[in-house]
Amino acid sequence: MKVFDDKHIKNVVFVGAHNSGKTTLAETMLFEAGLINRRGTIEDNNTVSDYHDIEHQRQASVFATPIHTEWRNYKINIIDTPGLDDFIGEIISSIRVGDTIATVINGKHGVEVGTEIIWNYIDKYNKPTLFIINQIDHPDCNFEDAFRSIKTLVGNNVAQIQYPIKLGGAQCIIDVLKMKCYKFGPEGGKPEKLEIPDFEKAKAETLHNELVEKAAENDEELMELYFDKGTLNEDEMRQGIKAGMLNHDLFPVFCVSALQDMGSGRLMGFIDNVAPAAANLKPEQSLEGEEIVPKPSADTSLFVFKTLYQPNLGQITFFKVKSGEININDRLTNSRTGETEVINQLFIMDGKNREPVNKLSTGDIGASLKLKDTETNDTLYSGSKPITIKPIQYPEPRINKAVTASNKADEEKLSDALRKIHKQDPTVVINYSKESKEQVLGCQGELHLAIIDMTLKNDYKIVAQYEKPKIKYRETIQRSSTANYRHKKQSGGSGQFAQVHLKIEPWFDGMPDPEGFNIRGKEEVDLPWGGKLVFYNCIVGGVIDARYIPSVMKGVLEVMEEGPLTGSFIRDVRVMVYDGKMHPVDSNDISFKIAGAHAFKEAFLNANPKLLEPTNELTVKVPEDMVGNVMTDLQSRRSIIQGFDNLEHYQILKCTIPAAELFDYSTDLRSLTQGKATFSSKFSSYQPVPNNIQKQLVKEEV
């Protein structure tokens, strides 16, 4: 296969809402370039990019799939992404390695919720972006409304390059960059190039002049030329458009019918001639503070943006060459592990098809098989200086489920399968809670969970069960209390004896040492589950030998690991051991541990014990006209509203909410707002549980 240099490689990521036509457009571009003989369809399950069984079952993209085409001596790498935000991990990782983001808009609907969510990530990464209004030949297409919706999304920097018209019943596209009219036959394909009809010339000239001004604004030399000549030629306009795209200040808009192969060739020509290549992008900074220069002559660095497991192949590792060149049998260092990886195989991937290559240059996207210890987000590099490329930041899970295997014999197999799924999709988060003794699966939504479940059944032959995770409550006290306990056991020979008197109090940061005690020793324990135990040895007169005091504290800690109310961890208590008795023969460590545990438990139950619940900081981005419904729902979930921020036609609502009330919130919010609201949450603090709920929880434990 021909090796392309960094100036002739274009990496384009197709993003857009569900059913916008990304997969169909990618298929059409492959066909137009002659890389496939016939176009597959989603309905027939034979497109190049949607090749997984799950995608065939759902007839929708689930995975981001790299493919490539060639057009006029340029190589165009395309990554076809899913349209649903349940698979946002696939979308984000693709945006991260794209040089140009092609946002496909359904001409019948305009900018949809999914597009808005994706745009937030495009904007965050400051990526060059163009828009493609699809289905222009559909009777329900409203190009003007779709264009206005793009303008609402990105602002006045949107630049209209094309618009559709009908001419004698034929579908045409007016191109105001080239000032030509492209007329298509009923089956699309190569158009007839015509002069712009007289009745469209005024509109086309107006749009052309607007495009000239927008192109000139992005380059000082072009601006001077524009002032001198009053216009720019086509090459100068291309230069200005590219500069605007690189600055994330200009967003060209094209129109196509992907299904009927109308406009795809012109789109590929623009990608070749104007869309930025890796060589045009600004150098990145490594985490070590070094500049990663996108040149073939630099040290090699690869960024791994995707991992895929296939039953017949094992692990496939997808990467972008950020600098230098990669050849078969090159030895590279993994910056995370320090281990050496040998690139024994090198491929260009087109869906499920692998095309072996010997070499890839800066800017290209490729894959390798069976790397021993390399995962998504890793950097592989040559040279003596470590290079670590800034990793992708994935969103936190929006739903969490306790997951178990229906067949208990499959538990270990389930854990191994979930680890592989996490490596393939980092938005799938797996944690084992020692506290609740359950494996918790976090993901992006109910559809995401359904895909994970199908993967477990189809690829790993595991049937799993999903339940509401246990809430990690805490127990504490609200007042002081004293107790004593005598442990005495005699069963022939040496017995057991210990008596412990202690006082407990609520602890808070900065409180002074207790008064009225002769403090002989103090130990502060930062508890693994949060909070503190502050333990005082206040024994006088030797009534308990100092060597037994640690055993008393062990007994206290043992109870704190399984509180008397609900079996939850206890926190923020201080204990003063001030009296007791021992026996010269029968006293020992175990006796004082038992006595300390019983005394502490008795004192705890008499100290007005209180259950604490985890609360989260919740941020909800919701359209202004839907705030009332969201507020009503949040109030029913015991939330406390902290404030609002305005963001264009959205409200950013901030509140604290009990973690127990967030179960199923993702599904309910989507239902309340037709999917238009998004949210994020993170742990905030532990707060007292209302008395009625505490009584119910304690009753459930009895």
matplotlib code that plots the C-alpha trace (Angstrom):
import matplotlib.pyplot as plt

x = [0.0, 1.1, 2.7, 1.3, 3.2, 1.9, 0.7, -1.5, -3.2, -6.5, -8.2, -11.9, -14.3, -18.0, -20.2, -23.8, -27.1, -28.6, -30.0, -28.2, -26.6, -22.9, -22.5, -24.3, -22.1, -18.9, -20.1, -20.9, -17.4, -15.7, -17.9, -17.2, -13.5, -13.7, -12.5, -15.7, -17.7, -21.2, -22.6, -23.9, -26.9, -27.7, -30.9, -28.9, -26.2, -23.4, -21.8, -18.0, -18.1, -21.1, -19.9, -20.4, -23.2, -24.6, -24.7, -26.5, -29.1, -29.7, -29.2, -27.2, -23.6, -22.3, -18.6, -16.4, -15.0, -11.9, -12.0, -10.1, -10.4, -8.2, -9.1, -6.8, -3.5, -4.8, -5.6, -8.7, -9.0, -12.6, -13.8, -17.5, -18.9, -22.2, -24.9, -26.2, -24.6, -24.7, -21.6, -20.0, -16.6, -16.4, -17.2, -14.7, -11.8, -12.4, -12.7, -9.4, -7.4, -9.4, -7.9, -11.3, -14.7, -17.4, -20.8, -23.6, -27.0, -30.3, -31.9, -35.4, -34.6, -31.7, -29.4, -30.7, -29.9, -27.2, -25.5, -25.5, -23.9, -21.2, -20.5, -19.5, -16.6, -15.7, -15.6, -13.6, -10.9, -11.0, -11.1, -11.5, -15.1, -17.3, -21.1, -22.9, -26.6, -27.8, -30.9, -31.4, -33.4, -36.0, -39.4, -39.3, -35.9, -35.8, -32.3, -32.9, -34.2, -31.3, -28.8, -30.3, -30.1, -26.3, -26.0, -27.8, -25.3, -22.0, -22.8, -22.2, -18.9, -20.8, -20.0, -22.5, -20.6, -23.5, -27.2, -29.7, -32.2, -34.4, -33.9, -36.4, -37.2, -33.5, -31.6, -28.9, -26.3, -25.2, -21.5, -20.7, -17.0, -16.6, -19.6, -20.9, -24.2, -23.9, -26.8, -27.4, -29.2, -31.8, -29.1, -26.6, -22.9, -20.9, -22.8, -23.2, -21.3, -23.4, -23.4, -25.5, -29.1, -30.0, -32.7, -30.1, -27.3, -28.2, -28.4, -25.3, -23.3, -24.4, -23.4, -20.1, -19.3, -20.1, -17.8, -15.0, -15.3, -15.2, -12.2, -10.3, -11.0, -8.7, -5.5, -3.9, -2.3, -5.7, -7.4, -5.0, -5.5, -9.3, -9.1, -6.9, -8.9, -12.3, -12.4, -10.3, -9.8, -10.6, -7.2, -7.0, -10.5, -9.3, -6.3, -8.6, -11.1, -8.4, -6.9, -10.4, -10.9, -7.6, -8.4, -11.8, -13.3, -14.9, -17.4, -18.1, -21.5, -22.0, -25.0, -25.4, -27.7, -25.6, -28.2, -28.4, -24.6, -25.1, -22.3, -19.9, -17.2, -17.2, -17.0, -14.0, -12.4, -12.8, -11.4, -8.4, -7.8, -8.9, -9.5, -6.4, -3.9, -1.9, 1.0, -1.1, -2.1, -0.3, 2.3, 1.0, 2.7, 3.5, 2.9, 6.6, 6.4, 8.1, 6.7, 5.5, 6.3, 4.1, 6.9, 8.3, 11.8, 10.9, 11.2, 8.2, 5.2, 1.9, -1.2, -3.6, -7.1, -9.1, -8.8, -11.0, -11.4, -12.4, -12.9, -10.8, -8.0, -7.7, -6.8, -6.6, -4.9, -5.7, -3.3, -2.5, 1.1, 1.6, 5.2, 8.0, 7.3, 6.4, 7.8, 7.3, 9.4, 10.1, 10.6, 8.8, 8.5, 5.1, 5.3, 2.9, 4.5, 8.1, 7.8, 9.0, 6.5, 7.5, 5.3, 5.3, 2.2, 1.0, -2.4, -4.7, -8.2, -11.3, -14.1, -13.3, -10.8, -7.1, -4.7, -1.0, 1.5, 5.2, 5.2, 3.0, 4.0, 3.1, -0.6, -1.7, -4.1, -3.3, -3.6, -1.5, -2.4, -1.6, 0.5, 1.3, 0.6, -0.8, -4.2, -6.4, -4.8, -1.2, 1.7, 4.3, 7.5, 11.1, 14.1, 15.7, 13.3, 9.9, 6.8, 3.4, 0.5, -2.2, -4.9, -8.5, -10.8, -13.9, -17.2, -18.2, -20.8, -24.4, -25.9, -24.5, -25.6, -24.5, -23.7, -23.4, -23.3, -26.6, -24.4, -22.1, -19.5, -19.1, -18.2, -14.5, -15.2, -17.6, -14.9, -12.4, -15.0, -15.9, -12.2, -11.9, -15.0, -13.6, -10.3, -12.4, -14.6, -13.2, -16.6, -17.5, -16.2, -15.8, -15.3, -15.5, -16.8, -15.3, -17.9, -21.0, -19.3, -20.6, -19.2, -20.5, -20.8, -21.0, -22.0, -23.6, -27.2, -29.8, -28.9, -25.2, -26.0, -28.1, -25.1, -22.8, -25.3, -25.5, -21.7, -21.5, -24.1, -22.9, -19.1, -18.4, -21.5, -22.3, -25.7, -25.6, -28.0, -28.2, -29.5, -29.6, -26.2, -26.2, -25.8, -22.7, -24.2, -22.1, -23.0, -22.0, -23.3, -24.9, -24.1, -21.7, -22.3, -20.5, -20.5, -18.6, -18.4, -16.9, -15.8, -15.4, -15.1, -14.0, -13.9, -11.2, -7.5, -6.7, -9.9, -10.6, -11.1, -11.3, -13.3, -13.4, -15.0, -15.1, -16.8, -17.5, -18.3, -18.9, -15.6, -15.2, -12.1, -10.3, -12.1, -10.0, -8.9, -11.5, -11.4, -11.6, -9.3, -5.7, -4.6, -1.7, -1.8, -3.7, -4.0, -5.7, -6.8, -7.7, -10.3, -10.1, -13.8, -13.5, -13.7, -11.7, -11.4, -9.6, -8.6, -7.4, -5.7, -6.9, -6.0, -4.5, -3.2, -2.4, -5.9, -5.4, -1.8, -0.7, 0.0, -3.8, -4.8, -4.1, -6.4, -9.2, -8.8, -8.8, -12.2, -13.5, -12.3, -13.9, -17.3, -16.7, -16.3, -19.9, -22.1, -25.0, -27.7, -27.3, -23.9, -22.4, -19.0, -18.9, -17.0, -16.1, -16.1, -13.6, -13.2, -11.8, -10.8, -10.6, -11.1, -11.3, -10.0, -7.7, -6.7, -3.1, -3.6, -6.8, -6.4, -5.0, -5.3, -8.4, -10.3, -9.7, -10.5, -13.9, -14.6, -13.6, -15.9, -19.0, -18.4, -18.2, -21.3, -23.3, -22.1, -22.8, -26.4, -26.9, -25.3, -28.3, -26.7, -27.3, -27.2, -25.3, -25.8, -23.5, -24.6, -23.5, -23.0, -25.3, -25.1, -27.9, -27.8, -31.5, -33.3, -34.9, -38.5, -38.0, -36.5, -39.8, -40.3, -36.7, -36.9, -40.1, -38.5, -35.4, -37.4, -39.1, -35.6, -34.7, -32.3, -31.2, -30.9, -27.6, -28.1, -28.5, -26.2, -27.3, -25.7, -27.4, -30.8, -29.9, -30.0, -27.2, -28.9, -26.6, -27.8, -26.8, -28.7, -28.6, -26.8, -29.8, -32.0, -29.8, -30.7, -32.5, -32.1, -30.4, -33.5, -36.0, -34.2, -34.0, -37.8, -38.6, -36.7, -36.9, -33.1, -32.3, -30.9, -27.5, -26.1, -22.9, -22.5, -19.6, -19.4, -19.8, -20.1, -22.0, -25.1, -27.7, -30.5, -34.0, -35.4, -38.3, -35.9, -33.4, -36.2, -37.1, -33.4, -32.8, -36.0, -34.9, -31.7, -33.4]
y = [0.0, 3.5, 5.4, 9.0, 11.8, 14.0, 16.7, 14.3, 12.5, 13.9, 12.4, 13.1, 12.1, 11.8, 12.8, 13.6, 12.6, 9.1, 8.6, 11.7, 9.5, 9.2, 5.5, 5.9, 8.9, 7.0, 4.1, 6.5, 8.1, 4.7, 3.9, 7.2, 6.7, 3.2, 1.4, -0.7, -2.0, -1.5, 0.5, -1.5, -0.4, -0.4, -2.3, -5.1, -5.2, -4.9, -1.5, -1.5, 0.4, -1.2, -4.8, -6.0, -8.4, -6.0, -3.2, -5.5, -6.4, -2.8, -1.4, 1.4, 2.2, 1.2, 1.4, 4.0, 2.4, 3.6, 3.2, 5.0, 6.2, 7.8, 10.8, 12.6, 11.6, 12.2, 9.6, 10.3, 8.4, 8.4, 7.4, 6.7, 7.2, 6.3, 8.9, 8.2, 9.7, 6.4, 5.7, 9.0, 7.3, 6.1, 9.6, 11.5, 9.2, 9.7, 13.5, 13.4, 12.0, 13.7, 16.6, 17.7, 16.9, 16.5, 17.0, 15.4, 17.1, 15.4, 17.9, 17.0, 17.8, 20.2, 20.2, 17.6, 16.9, 14.5, 17.0, 19.6, 17.1, 16.2, 19.9, 20.5, 18.1, 19.4, 22.9, 21.7, 20.2, 23.2, 21.0, 22.3, 21.5, 21.5, 20.8, 18.6, 18.9, 15.5, 14.2, 17.3, 15.3, 14.2, 15.8, 16.8, 18.4, 22.1, 23.3, 26.8, 25.7, 23.2, 25.9, 28.3, 25.6, 25.3, 29.0, 28.9, 26.2, 27.7, 31.4, 33.8, 32.1, 29.6, 29.9, 28.6, 27.1, 25.3, 25.2, 22.9, 23.8, 22.0, 22.6, 21.1, 18.4, 17.5, 17.9, 20.5, 22.0, 25.6, 26.0, 29.6, 28.9, 27.6, 29.6, 26.5, 24.6, 20.8, 19.0, 15.3, 12.6, 10.4, 8.0, 10.7, 10.0, 12.4, 15.6, 17.9, 21.2, 24.2, 27.9, 29.2, 29.9, 33.5, 33.3, 32.2, 34.5, 37.3, 35.0, 33.1, 36.4, 37.6, 34.3, 34.4, 37.9, 36.9, 33.9, 36.1, 38.4, 35.5, 34.0, 37.3, 37.8, 34.9, 36.1, 39.6, 39.3, 38.1, 41.0, 43.5, 41.7, 42.0, 45.7, 46.2, 44.1, 44.1, 40.3, 37.1, 34.4, 30.7, 29.7, 32.7, 31.9, 28.3, 29.6, 31.8, 29.1, 26.7, 29.4, 29.9, 26.2, 25.9, 28.7, 27.1, 30.4, 29.3, 26.4, 25.7, 24.1, 21.7, 19.7, 16.2, 13.3, 10.4, 7.8, 9.0, 9.8, 13.6, 15.9, 13.4, 13.9, 17.7, 17.2, 14.9, 17.5, 20.1, 17.7, 17.2, 20.8, 22.7, 20.6, 20.7, 17.8, 16.7, 18.8, 22.0, 21.5, 23.2, 21.0, 19.3, 19.5, 16.2, 15.7, 16.1, 19.6, 18.8, 19.8, 17.0, 18.1, 16.5, 15.8, 12.5, 13.5, 13.7, 10.8, 8.4, 8.7, 6.8, 7.6, 4.7, 5.9, 2.7, -1.0, -3.7, -7.4, -9.8, -13.5, -14.8, -12.1, -11.1, -7.5, -4.9, -1.7, 1.5, 4.4, 7.7, 8.5, 11.8, 12.2, 10.3, 7.1, 3.6, 0.5, -3.2, -4.7, -1.2, -1.4, 1.3, 2.1, 2.4, 5.6, 4.2, 0.9, 1.4, -1.9, -2.4, -3.2, -4.8, -3.8, -7.2, -6.4, -3.2, -2.6, -0.1, -1.1, -0.8, -2.0, -5.7, -5.9, -5.6, -4.4, -5.1, -2.2, -1.9, 1.7, 4.6, 8.3, 11.2, 11.9, 8.4, 6.1, 2.4, -0.7, -3.6, -6.9, -8.5, -5.8, -7.3, -4.5, -1.5, 0.0, 2.9, 6.3, 4.9, 6.5, 4.4, 6.3, 5.9, 7.9, 8.5, 11.1, 9.9, 11.2, 11.0, 12.4, 14.0, 11.2, 11.4, 12.5, 10.3, 11.3, 9.7, 7.0, 8.1, 4.9, 2.2, -1.4, -4.2, -7.0, -10.7, -13.9, -15.8, -19.0, -18.5, -20.6, -17.8, -15.0, -15.1, -15.3, -12.3, -10.2, -11.0, -10.2, -6.8, -5.9, -6.5, -4.5, -1.6, -1.7, -1.5, 1.2, 3.3, 4.8, 1.3, 1.5, -1.6, -1.3, -4.0, -2.6, -4.4, -2.6, -3.8, -6.9, -6.4, -5.6, -2.3, -1.6, 2.1, 3.1, 5.9, 4.8, 2.0, 1.5, 1.3, -1.3, -3.3, -3.4, -4.5, -7.3, -8.4, -8.5, -10.6, -13.1, -13.2, -12.9, -14.4, -16.7, -15.1, -14.4, -11.5, -10.0, -6.3, -4.7, -1.4, -1.0, -0.8, 2.7, 3.2, 4.7, 5.7, 5.7, 8.3, 9.7, 13.0, 13.1, 11.7, 8.4, 6.2, 2.4, -0.4, -4.1, -7.0, -10.0, -13.1, -16.6, -19.7, -23.2, -25.0, -23.9, -20.3, -18.2, -14.8, -11.6, -7.9, -4.9, -1.7, 1.7, 4.2, 7.4, 8.3, 11.6, 13.0, 14.1, 17.2, 18.7, 21.2, 20.2, 20.5, 17.5, 16.3, 17.9, 15.9, 13.1, 12.3, 11.7, 9.3, 8.7, 9.8, 8.1, 9.6, 7.0, 8.2, 5.6, 4.0, 4.8, 8.4, 10.3, 9.6, 7.7, 9.6, 7.2, 8.4, 6.3, 7.9, 5.0, 6.0, 3.8, 0.9, -0.6, -1.8, -2.5, -0.3, -3.3, -4.1, -0.6, -1.4, -4.5, -2.3, 0.0, -3.1, -4.1, -0.5, -0.6, -4.0, -2.6, 0.5, -1.8, -3.0, -0.5, -1.5, 0.3, -1.0, -2.7, 0.4, 1.9, 4.2, 7.5, 10.6, 9.4, 9.9, 7.3, 7.9, 4.7, 5.9, 2.8, -0.9, -4.1, -6.9, -10.3, -11.3, -14.7, -14.6, -11.2, -11.2, -9.3, -11.2, -10.5, -6.7, -6.7, -8.3, -6.0, -2.9, -4.0, -4.6, -1.4, 0.7, -0.9, -0.2, 3.4, 3.9, 2.8, 5.2, 8.2, 9.0, 7.3, 8.8, 7.4, 9.4, 9.1, 10.1, 13.2, 14.3, 17.6, 17.4, 19.7, 19.6, 21.4, 21.8, 23.9, 27.0, 25.8, 22.5, 23.8, 23.6, 19.9, 19.2, 21.2, 19.5, 16.1, 17.1, 18.4, 15.0, 13.5, 15.5, 17.7, 21.2, 23.7, 25.7, 28.0, 28.6, 29.8, 30.9, 29.4, 30.7, 29.0, 26.6, 26.8, 25.2, 24.0, 23.1, 21.2, 18.6, 15.4, 12.1, 9.4, 7.1, 9.4, 9.3, 5.7, 5.7, 9.5, 9.3, 7.4, 9.7, 12.9, 11.7, 11.0, 14.3, 16.4, 14.2, 13.7, 17.4, 17.7, 16.3, 16.0, 15.2, 14.3, 13.7, 12.8, 15.8, 14.7, 12.6, 14.2, 13.0, 10.9, 12.1, 10.3, 8.6, 7.2, 6.1, 4.2, 2.4, 1.5, 0.2, -1.8, -3.4, -4.5, -6.2]
z = [0.0, -0.7, 2.2, 2.5, 4.1, 6.9, 4.5, 2.6, 5.5, 6.6, 9.7, 9.7, 12.5, 11.6, 14.5, 14.8, 16.4, 15.9, 12.4, 10.9, 8.2, 9.3, 8.4, 5.1, 4.2, 5.0, 2.9, 0.0, 0.2, 0.0, -3.0, -4.7, -4.3, -5.8, -2.7, -2.7, -5.7, -4.2, -1.4, 1.6, 3.7, 7.4, 6.7, 4.9, 7.6, 5.1, 5.6, 6.1, 9.4, 11.2, 11.2, 14.8, 15.5, 18.1, 15.5, 13.1, 15.8, 16.7, 13.1, 14.6, 15.3, 18.8, 18.3, 16.7, 13.5, 11.6, 7.8, 5.1, 1.5, -1.0, -3.1, -5.5, -3.9, -0.4, 2.2, 4.2, 7.5, 8.6, 12.1, 12.0, 15.5, 17.3, 17.6, 21.1, 24.1, 25.9, 23.8, 24.5, 25.3, 21.7, 20.5, 22.8, 22.0, 18.3, 18.6, 20.5, 17.6, 14.7, 12.8, 11.4, 12.9, 10.4, 12.1, 10.2, 10.6, 9.6, 7.2, 8.5, 12.1, 12.3, 15.3, 17.8, 21.4, 20.6, 18.4, 21.2, 23.6, 21.1, 20.3, 23.9, 23.5, 20.1, 21.6, 24.6, 22.4, 20.1, 17.0, 13.4, 12.4, 9.4, 9.2, 6.6, 6.2, 5.0, 3.2, 1.1, -1.4, 1.3, 0.9, 4.6, 4.5, 5.5, 4.7, 5.9, 9.3, 9.7, 8.8, 11.4, 14.0, 13.3, 13.6, 17.0, 18.1, 17.0, 16.5, 13.6, 12.6, 10.6, 6.9, 4.3, 1.3, -0.3, -0.4, -2.4, -5.1, -7.5, -11.2, -13.6, -11.0, -10.6, -7.3, -7.5, -5.1, -5.4, -4.3, -3.4, -3.0, -6.5, -7.8, -9.6, -9.8, -9.5, -11.1, -10.1, -11.9, -10.2, -8.9, -7.9, -8.5, -10.7, -11.2, -14.2, -13.6, -14.7, -14.3, -11.5, -12.8, -13.3, -10.6, -8.0, -9.0, -6.5, -3.6, -4.5, -5.0, -1.5, 0.1, -1.8, -0.6, 3.0, 2.6, 1.2, 4.2, 6.7, 5.0, 5.0, 8.7, 9.7, 8.1, 8.2, 4.7, 3.3, 5.0, 3.3, 0.0, 0.5, 1.2, -1.9, -4.3, -2.8, -3.2, -2.9, -5.5, -4.8, -3.5, -1.2, 0.1, 0.8, 2.7, 4.9, 5.5, 6.6, 9.0, 10.4, 10.9, 12.6, 15.0, 15.7, 14.4, 11.1, 10.5, 6.9, 6.0, 3.1, 2.0, 0.7, 0.1, 1.4, 0.4, -3.2, -3.5, -4.1, -3.0, -1.5, -4.1, -3.6, 0.1, -0.3, -2.5, 0.2, 2.8, 0.5, -0.3, 2.8, 5.9, 8.2, 8.3, 11.3, 9.9, 10.2, 13.8, 16.7, 18.5, 21.7, 25.1, 26.7, 30.4, 30.8, 29.4, 26.1, 22.7, 20.5, 17.0, 14.3, 11.9, 10.5, 11.4, 15.2, 17.7, 17.3, 19.6, 19.3, 21.2, 21.9, 21.6, 21.3, 22.3, 20.9, 21.7, 19.1, 19.8, 16.9, 17.1, 20.7, 21.5, 18.7, 19.6, 17.6, 17.7, 16.0, 15.0, 16.8, 15.7, 13.8, 11.9, 12.9, 11.1, 11.5, 14.4, 15.9, 19.7, 21.7, 25.4, 27.2, 29.2, 31.8, 32.5, 31.3, 29.4, 25.8, 23.2, 19.8, 16.9, 15.2, 13.1, 11.6, 9.9, 8.3, 9.6, 7.4, 9.7, 10.3, 7.4, 8.1, 5.4, 6.4, 6.0, 6.7, 7.8, 8.9, 9.1, 11.3, 11.4, 10.3, 12.1, 12.4, 14.5, 15.9, 17.4, 20.8, 22.4, 25.8, 28.2, 26.3, 27.0, 25.8, 26.8, 26.8, 24.9, 23.1, 22.3, 21.0, 22.0, 25.4, 26.7, 28.0, 26.2, 27.8, 25.7, 27.7, 28.3, 27.4, 30.3, 30.2, 32.0, 35.2, 35.1, 35.2, 36.4, 38.8, 39.2, 41.5, 39.1, 39.8, 37.6, 37.6, 37.8, 40.9, 39.1, 36.6, 39.1, 38.3, 34.5, 34.9, 36.6, 33.9, 31.1, 32.8, 33.0, 29.2, 28.6, 30.7, 28.7, 25.5, 26.8, 29.7, 30.4, 31.8, 35.4, 37.6, 41.4, 44.1, 47.4, 50.4, 52.5, 50.7, 49.4, 45.8, 42.4, 41.1, 37.4, 36.3, 32.8, 30.8, 30.6, 30.2, 26.6, 27.4, 30.1, 27.6, 25.2, 28.0, 28.9, 25.3, 25.1, 28.2, 26.8, 23.2, 23.5, 27.0, 27.4, 30.8, 32.1, 34.6, 37.1, 37.9, 41.1, 43.0, 44.8, 48.5, 49.9, 52.0, 55.1, 58.2, 61.8, 64.5, 67.8, 68.9, 72.6, 75.2, 77.0, 79.5, 79.9, 81.5, 80.8, 82.7, 80.7, 82.8, 81.6, 83.6, 82.1, 83.9, 83.9, 82.9, 82.5, 80.9, 82.8, 81.9, 83.0, 81.1, 81.9, 79.1, 77.9, 74.3, 72.7, 69.2, 67.6, 65.4, 63.9, 66.2, 69.4, 72.6, 74.7, 77.2, 80.7, 83.9, 82.8, 83.5, 79.9, 79.7, 76.0, 72.8, 69.5, 66.4, 63.8, 60.3, 59.4, 55.9, 55.4, 56.4, 59.6, 62.8, 66.0, 68.7, 71.6, 75.0, 77.6, 80.9, 83.3, 86.6, 89.4, 87.1, 87.3, 83.7, 82.6, 79.7, 77.6, 77.4, 76.2, 72.5, 72.9, 74.2, 71.1, 68.8, 70.3, 69.7, 66.1, 65.6, 66.5, 64.4, 61.3, 61.8, 63.6, 65.8, 63.8, 60.2, 60.2, 58.6, 59.5, 62.5, 62.3, 64.2, 67.8, 70.6, 73.4, 76.9, 78.8, 82.4, 84.7, 84.9, 86.5, 85.6, 87.1, 87.6, 86.0, 83.8, 82.1, 78.6, 75.3, 74.0, 77.3, 77.1, 73.4, 74.1, 77.1, 75.1, 72.2, 74.5, 76.5, 73.3, 71.8, 74.9, 75.2, 71.4, 71.7, 74.6, 72.9, 70.6, 67.6, 64.1, 60.6, 58.0, 54.3, 51.4, 49.5, 46.0, 44.3, 41.3, 38.3, 35.8, 32.4, 31.4, 28.7, 30.2, 29.4, 31.3, 34.5, 36.4, 35.8, 36.7, 39.9, 41.0, 40.5, 42.4, 45.4, 45.5, 45.8, 49.0, 47.1, 48.4, 45.6, 45.8, 42.8, 39.1, 36.3, 32.8, 29.7, 26.5, 26.4, 29.2, 33.0, 35.0, 38.2, 41.1, 44.2, 46.8, 46.8, 48.8, 46.8, 47.6, 45.5, 42.4, 41.5, 38.1, 37.9, 34.5, 33.1, 34.7, 33.7, 30.1, 30.2, 31.8, 29.2, 26.1, 26.4, 26.3, 29.8, 31.0, 34.4, 36.4, 40.0, 42.5, 46.2, 48.5, 52.2, 54.7, 56.2, 58.8, 57.6, 58.4, 61.5, 59.6, 57.0, 59.7, 61.5, 58.3, 57.5, 61.0, 60.9, 57.6, 59.3, 62.2]

ax = plt.figure().add_subplot(projection="3d")
ax.plot(x, y, z, "-o")
ax.set_aspect("equal")
plt.show()
